[in-house]
Amino acid sequence: MTNITKIYCNTCRYETKHDIKSIHERSYQEIDEHEGREFLGYYEDFEYRFLVCRGCDTATLEEKSTGAGLQDNDGNNIYYYSYYPPRKNFGFRSPKQFLHIDKKLNQTYKEIITAYQQGLGIVTSMGIRALLEGICVIEGIDDKKAWGLGKKIDKLKVSARIPESIIDGLKGLKFIGDDAAHRLKTTEKHHLSLAVDLIEALLTNLYEAKFDLEKKANLVNKAHSASIEKDLP
């Protein structure tokens, strides 16, 4: 058995050779009995490998698993691989740090990113829709002012002064969420990534950028006032 394997390294940011420092195996089996004969029923097999990158000396834990029902048409086991910490290739994205948004909105956003990272397309889509509706409520657009998310988004155009072209994009987020919630239809990861980009931009525009703009405006006003006082006789 080779003591070297190649995986993507988060630190080096490309696939590198890793030394296999140790291996640990774990199995679980259920033995069933029928007409006096015993046979293997449900089972799970796990193999853990402790890997260290030869380039940067960073360590990774690899989990390889298979089990009952995970076989191809030829009867060969199908294996799933997980890495800790998770690999940052193939569409990895880190959550943005929002400092000036509602706590519930921020928590929902973080859950969306977690679902996206885990490949949960339907959950991600429904989360984006829920976050968009939450933004409308925070902006004072509840069911009394507009019934249905589409009409709430139209109201958002006026209350938050959002251009029509952006409103059309936000309505696209609604349809993505509707497909997930009502038809259990997932969306391609690339399209989901674009949807997350848009919801992040909306949060930045409504809250982060506005706060930064107000802060800088206050600094300019204070500097101007200090200048006037200095020039007074």
Protein Blocks (a to p, Z undefined) as FASTA:
>chain_A
ZZbdcdddfklopacddddfbdcdddddddddeehiacdfddddddddddddfklopacd
ddddddehiacfkopacdddddddddfeehiacddddfkbcfklmmmmmmmmmmmmnopa
klmmmmmmmmmmmmmmmnopafklogcjklmmmmmmmmnopafklmmmmmmmmmmmmmmm
mnopacdfklmmmmmmmmmmmmmmmmmmmmmmmmmmmmmmmmmmmmmmmmpZZ
